[in-house]
Amino acid sequence: DEKVVAFQDINPAAVRHYLVIPVDHIPTVKDLQRRPEDYSLVSHMLEVGKTLIQQDAPQCHQYRYCLAI
């Protein structure tokens, strides 16, 4: 979409390993601020990840999210 790009990892650490990447470049996680737009971006990234898992494996109820920018 206009905020993120999502795809499967080329070297997955799990059967379902997706990367959800912001379209706008963020050099490091330390560059995120306590601003509404940054909270919105991180929340959106999480929702996209959840949607991918639910579409790919609706039977899966345990999963892990990691933030690495």
C-alpha positions in Angstrom: 0.0 0.0 0.0 1.1 3.6 0.2 2.8 3.2 3.7 4.4 -0.3 3.6 5.7 -3.1 1.4 5.3 -6.7 2.6 6.8 -9.9 1.4 8.2 -13.2 2.6 11.7 -13.3 3.8 14.2 -14.9 1.4 15.9 -16.7 4.4 13.0 -17.4 6.7 13.5 -18.1 10.3 10.1 -19.7 10.4 7.6 -21.3 8.0 5.7 -18.0 7.7 8.3 -15.2 8.0 7.1 -11.9 6.5 8.9 -8.6 6.3 6.7 -5.4 6.5 8.9 -2.5 5.4 8.0 1.2 5.5 8.0 2.9 2.1 9.6 6.0 3.6 13.2 5.4 4.6 13.8 5.3 8.4 17.5 4.9 9.1 17.1 3.3 12.6 14.4 2.6 15.1 15.9 5.5 17.2 14.7 7.9 14.4 11.1 7.1 15.3 9.7 9.8 17.6 6.7 9.9 19.9 4.6 11.5 17.2 1.1 10.4 16.1 2.4 9.6 12.6 5.1 7.3 13.9 2.6 5.5 16.2 0.3 5.2 13.2 3.0 3.7 11.0 4.1 1.1 13.5 0.5 0.2 14.2 -0.2 -0.1 10.5 2.9 -2.3 10.1 1.6 -4.6 12.8 -1.9 -4.8 11.2 -0.5 -5.7 7.8 1.6 -8.5 9.5 -1.5 -9.8 11.3 -3.5 -9.7 8.1 -0.9 -11.7 6.2 -0.8 -14.3 8.9 -4.6 -14.6 9.1 -4.8 -14.9 5.3 -2.0 -17.4 5.0 -2.6 -19.5 8.1 -6.1 -18.8 9.6 -5.6 -21.9 11.9 -2.5 -20.4 13.4 -3.0 -18.7 16.8 0.5 -18.3 18.0 2.9 -16.0 16.3 5.7 -13.5 17.1 6.2 -10.0 15.9 9.6 -8.2 15.8 10.4 -4.6 15.0 13.7 -4.1 13.2 14.2 -0.9 11.4 
